[in-house]
Amino acid sequence: MATDDANAVHVIVAEHKLAIRRYLERLCTETGLATPEAAAWQLFLIGEGLAVSAQVCGIDEKLAQQARAMAATLLPR
C-alpha cells in the first residue's frame, strides 16, 4: 500500500473511531451518568480490547461475558 493510501485509510479509521466515541458519550449522557465522557472512553476501550482479543484469540463467549461485566460496572445500579 502506498503511503498516501495508508494515510487515507488511517484518516478514515480515526474518524470512525471518533464517531463511535461520540456516540457512546451521547448514550452515556442520555443515560444520566455523572461522568459521561469518562464512561464513554472506558466503554470504547473495552470494545477496542474485545475486538483485538477476538482477532488474536478467536471469538470466545467468555471474552464477551467479561466485557459485559466490565461495562456493567460503569452503569448506575
N, C-alpha and C positions, 0 to 999 in steps of 0.2 A: 504494500500500500504506500503510495506516495505521501510525503509529509503533509501536503495540503489536504489530501483526503483524510489522513489521520486526524488532523486538526479539526476538520469539518465534523467528523464523527464525534470527537471529543466535545465539541460545542453542543451538538445535538443531545448527547447523553447528559451533559451538565445541565442543560435547560430542562430536560425531562426530570432529572433528579430534583431540581429546584421546584418544579411544578408539583412533584409528589410531596415534598416537604411543606409547601404552601397549602396543599390540600389537607394534609394531616394537621397543620396548625389551625386551619379553618374548622375542622372537625373537633379538635380539642377545645377551641374557643366556644363553639356551639354547645359542646358538652358541659361547659362551665368549669373546666379545670382551672385551678388557681394560677398555674404557670403553663399556658398553652404552648408557648414557643419551646420551652424546655421539654415538655412532654412530646411534642411533635418530633423534635430531634431524637429523643430516645426511641420512639416508635420507628422512626426512619432507620436508625442504626440497628434495631432489632431486625427489621426487614432486610437490610443490606447483609447482615450477618447470616440470616436464614438463607438468602439467595446464594451466597458464596458457599455456605456449608452444604447446601443441596448440590451445587455444582461439583464440589470436591468429594463429598461422601455419598452422593446419590440421594434420591428422595426418600425420606425416612419420617414416618409419622411421629417418632419421638422428637425429632427436631421441631416439628410444628407444635407439638404439645409444649415443649419448653419455651418456644417463642410466645405462645399464647399465655403461658403462666407469667412470663416476664412482663408482657404488655398489660396483663390484668392488674399488676401491682401499681400501675400508673393511674388506674381508674378509681373514682370515688366509690366507697362501699355503701 
